[in-house]
Amino acid sequence: MKTADKLFTEEQKLQIVETTRLAESHTTGEIVVLVADKSSHYYDLKAAGAISLSALVSLLVSISIFHGSFWHWLLLSATLVPLSFLFFAQAQTFTLSLAPHRRIEKTVHDGAVSAFYKHGLDKTKGQTGVLFYISLIEQRVLVLADKGIHEKITQQVLNRHAGDMAKGIKAGHACEALVQAITDIGKVLATCFPGVPAAVNELPDYVLSDGDTPSVDLT
C-alpha cells in the first residue's frame, strides 16, 4: 500500500493544486486536501493480538513438548509477546481487521476532526473551510466543512462526494477521483458561496501529508 507522501506523483500533485485553485476562483470556500497514512496507531489492537497469539502458540508448544507445563507456557508466552507485537505492527491491514467497523469509522472521523483544527480550517474569515481527508490504512475518505458551509450544504452532500472519491482510490485512480471530487464540490460551493473580487487565499492549495504521524491516536 502506498504511503501518504507517495500516493500522488509530483505531476499529479500539481494537477490537484491547479484544480483546487480553479475551484476556489469561483467561490469563497477554501479547499484543503490532506492524506494520512493512518488515523491511529491502534496500539491496543496490536497488544491484544500479540498477547492472544503468544498465549495460543505457547499453549500448543507446551502441550506438545512440555506435557502442558504451566511454567513453560508462561515463560514462552512472555518471550513471544514482543515478537507477536512486531508481527501485528507490520501486518497493519490484518491488525485493522480485528477492529469493529464502528471503531474504524469513529477513529477516522476523530482523525479528520483533529486535522481540521490542526491545519486551521476553522479559522477562515467566512468559516468556509472544506477538508478532504484521506486515511490510507483504513481506506476511508471524509469531507468535513466549517459551520459557514453547513448553513447551506448538508453533510449528506459532502458524504456522497467522499464516497465517490473512496471508490476511485480503491480502484487505483486516486488522482482522477480527487480531482473530480474537488471539481464537483467546487461547483456546489460556487453556487452557494460565490466568489468575490480580490479574495484572499487563506489556506494552502498543495496536498498536505501527515505521513506516519496520525492526526489522533485512539488507544
Secondary structure, 3 states (H helix, E strand, C coil): CCCHHHCCCHHHHHHHHHHHHHHHCCECCEEEEEEECCCCCCHHHHHHHHHHHHHHHHHHHHHHHCCCCHHHHHHHHHHHHHHHHHHHHHCHHHHHCCCCHHHHHHHHHHHHHHHHHHCCCCCCCCCCEEEEEEECCCCEEEEEECHHHHCCCCHHHHHHHHHHHHHHHHCCCHHHHHHHHHHHHHHHHHHHCECCCCCCCCCCCCCEEEECCCCCCCC
